[in-house]
Amino acid sequence: MASIPPPASLLALPCELRNQIYLYIFAEQWTTRDAANLSKGRPAEATNALSLALKLHTKAEPSSVSPDRRLSHFSILLACRKLRTEAQLLALSHTPFDLPSDCSSPDIFALRTAHLSQPQLASLRHLSLTAKINPLRALNESWFGLPFGHPSLRLDKLTIVPQKPDCTTSCYAEIADLSQAHTLAYVLAETLKGLRNVKTLEVRNENCFNYSVWQVLYKGLILKLWRWGGVKCGATFESLEDDREDWKGSDAAFRVYMDECHANGRGREVGDEIIRLAGGELPELETAGVGF
């Protein structure tokens, strides 16, 4: 009588093959906002495999991704201790996490992540910060050139999602928007001058500013960096929404690539972007900004 072969086991596969399986499971299949809900979703016992371990944000919000889909990709981490040990860092590196406004402060970020080990922190690759302009001042005032002021972070992508000021429904709403746009342009420019350990910075609009104010923000940022570093400042820029006719506030964004390999040929040097925004020719440095 032929012997019955033992059941196949994932752990019996070579480690190289297991890593390929993990990569397939944890590959990004949703937007940053959807994936962020993983750290806010319920039940907590199910998300404990990944999200609860971070505890960066606990406020529950409705999600466009069904709980089954959110959890199915990470339930493998609950299978056994060996799988969790060898796959959790890979899971962290492929998951975007949305941080609340107070995490813009390095002290608060350090407090929220104090329970994470050094390898776990170093595995985070995609972080998104949603905050009003005032908390975002921490980027250039207290980060000191490091994302969230933390030396262990090595981010592939940092996403900034600015929010409207409190007076958006008052008669001063337009003035407030313009003021906030100029402030954010200054904050981003000063931050980019010394930011390290971030390959790509993305700023998303998500219905914060209208078309004109969004252009003020982007042009102000490019102009400040051009005046500081000339036509090449060590980064390339890509605007994802240029056409007023196709304007969708929720889709507008721009990216700053600070790593040439990560940019993969995308984006324009600051001098080329200035020429594009100015209508085809490089303006005089002394008069640039007048009617720009």
URJO-V293169 format. One record per residue. RES is the residue in one letter. PHI is phi in radians with two decimals (999 if undefined). BURIAL is 1 if it has 9 or more other C-alpha atoms within 8 Angstrom, else 0. Layout:
BEGIN
RES_PHI_BURIAL / RES_PHI_BURIAL
END
This chain:
BEGIN
M_999_0 / A_-1.18_0 / S_-1.32_0 / I_-1.43_0 / P_-1.12_0 / P_-1.15_0 / P_-1.08_0 / A_-1.15_0 / S_-2.27_0 / L_-1.07_0 / L_-1.23_0 / A_-1.43_0 / L_-1.29_0 / P_-1.03_0 / C_-1.07_0 / E_-1.09_0 / L_-1.23_0 / R_-1.07_1 / N_-1.11_1 / Q_-1.14_0 / I_-1.15_0 / Y_-1.07_1 / L_-1.06_1 / Y_-1.13_0 / I_-1.20_0 / F_-1.64_1 / A_-1.02_0 / E_-1.08_0 / Q_-2.27_0 / W_-2.65_0 / T_-1.36_0 / T_-1.01_1 / R_-1.13_0 / D_-1.17_1 / A_-1.14_1 / A_-1.09_1 / N_-1.14_1 / L_-1.06_1 / S_-1.47_1 / K_-2.06_1 / G_-1.32_1 / R_-2.40_1 / P_-1.31_0 / A_-1.11_0 / E_-1.09_0 / A_-1.28_1 / T_-1.42_1 / N_-1.02_1 / A_-0.99_1 / L_-2.38_1 / S_-1.24_1 / L_-1.12_1 / A_-1.11_0 / L_-1.48_1 / K_0.93_1 / L_-1.46_1 / H_-2.67_1 / T_-2.07_0 / K_-1.25_0 / A_-1.36_0 / E_-2.40_0 / P_-1.10_0 / S_-2.13_0 / S_-1.40_0 / V_-1.79_0 / S_-1.13_0 / P_-0.97_0 / D_-1.06_0 / R_-1.23_0 / R_-1.05_1 / L_-1.53_1 / S_-1.06_0 / H_-1.25_1 / F_-2.02_1 / S_-1.16_1 / I_-1.06_1 / L_-1.22_1 / L_-1.62_1 / A_-1.14_0 / C_-2.84_0 / R_-1.13_0 / K_-1.12_0 / L_-1.11_1 / R_-1.08_1 / T_-1.11_0 / E_-1.54_0 / A_-2.00_1 / Q_-1.16_1 / L_-1.18_1 / L_-1.16_1 / A_-1.11_1 / L_-1.07_1 / S_-1.24_1 / H_-1.91_1 / T_-2.03_1 / P_-1.35_1 / F_-2.15_1 / D_-1.66_1 / L_-1.82_1 / P_-1.30_1 / S_-0.99_1 / D_-1.20_1 / C_-1.27_1 / S_-1.15_1 / S_-1.38_1 / P_-0.99_1 / D_-1.15_0 / I_-1.18_1 / F_-1.06_1 / A_-1.10_1 / L_-1.17_0 / R_-1.20_1 / T_-1.92_1 / A_-1.10_0 / H_-1.43_0 / L_-1.45_1 / S_-1.33_0 / Q_-1.03_0 / P_-1.10_0 / Q_-1.14_1 / L_-1.08_1 / A_-1.17_1 / S_-1.48_1 / L_-1.14_1 / R_-2.14_1 / H_-2.34_1 / L_-2.13_1 / S_-2.17_1 / L_-2.02_1 / T_-1.88_1 / A_-2.81_1 / K_-1.29_1 / I_-1.11_1 / N_-1.04_0 / P_-1.09_1 / L_-1.23_1 / R_-1.05_1 / A_-1.07_1 / L_-0.97_1 / N_-1.79_1 / E_-1.65_0 / S_-2.40_1 / W_-1.40_1 / F_0.94_1 / G_1.46_1 / L_-2.07_1 / P_-1.02_1 / F_1.02_1 / G_1.15_1 / H_-1.94_1 / P_-1.25_0 / S_-1.44_0 / L_-1.36_1 / R_-2.31_1 / L_-1.58_1 / D_-1.32_1 / K_-2.60_1 / L_-2.01_1 / T_-1.91_1 / I_-1.94_1 / V_-2.08_1 / P_-1.25_1 / Q_-2.03_1 / K_-1.18_1 / P_-1.23_1 / D_-1.18_0 / C_-1.65_0 / T_-1.20_1 / T_-1.73_0 / S_-1.58_0 / C_-1.22_0 / Y_-1.73_1 / A_-1.04_1 / E_-1.14_0 / I_-1.11_0 / A_-1.10_1 / D_-1.06_1 / L_-1.11_1 / S_-1.08_0 / Q_-1.16_1 / A_-1.12_1 / H_-1.13_1 / T_-1.11_1 / L_-1.14_1 / A_-1.05_1 / Y_-1.14_1 / V_-1.05_1 / L_-1.16_1 / A_-1.09_1 / E_-1.15_1 / T_-1.17_1 / L_-1.17_0 / K_-1.09_0 / G_-2.33_0 / L_-1.22_1 / R_-2.17_0 / N_1.10_1 / V_-2.34_1 / K_-1.47_1 / T_-2.42_1 / L_-1.89_1 / E_-2.08_1 / V_-1.99_1 / R_-1.89_1 / N_-1.44_1 / E_0.79_1 / N_1.12_0 / C_-1.51_1 / F_-2.06_1 / N_-1.41_0 / Y_-1.05_1 / S_-1.12_0 / V_-1.21_1 / W_-1.09_1 / Q_-1.15_0 / V_-1.04_1 / L_-1.07_1 / Y_-1.18_1 / K_-1.12_1 / G_-1.09_1 / L_-1.12_1 / I_-1.09_1 / L_-1.11_1 / K_-1.12_1 / L_-1.23_1 / W_-1.15_1 / R_-1.13_0 / W_-1.43_0 / G_-2.01_0 / G_1.41_1 / V_-1.26_1 / K_-2.31_1 / C_-2.19_1 / G_1.52_0 / A_-2.57_1 / T_-2.08_1 / F_-2.18_1 / E_-2.38_1 / S_-1.63_0 / L_-1.64_0 / E_-2.64_1 / D_-2.01_0 / D_-1.68_0 / R_-1.05_0 / E_-1.16_0 / D_-1.76_0 / W_-1.12_1 / K_-2.36_0 / G_-0.98_1 / S_-1.32_0 / D_-1.78_1 / A_-1.19_1 / A_-2.89_1 / F_-2.43_1 / R_-2.15_1 / V_-2.09_1 / Y_-1.67_1 / M_-1.84_1 / D_-2.25_1 / E_-1.06_1 / C_-1.19_0 / H_-1.22_1 / A_-1.17_1 / N_0.94_0 / G_1.45_0 / R_-1.53_0 / G_1.54_1 / R_-2.13_1 / E_-1.10_1 / V_-1.05_1 / G_-1.14_1 / D_-1.15_1 / E_-1.23_1 / I_-1.08_1 / I_-1.08_1 / R_-1.10_1 / L_-1.24_1 / A_-1.51_1 / G_1.67_0 / G_2.13_0 / E_-2.44_0 / L_-1.32_0 / P_-1.28_0 / E_-1.21_0 / L_-1.07_0 / E_-1.22_0 / T_-1.84_0 / A_-1.08_1 / G_1.92_0 / V_-1.42_0 / G_1.29_0 / F_-1.27_0
END
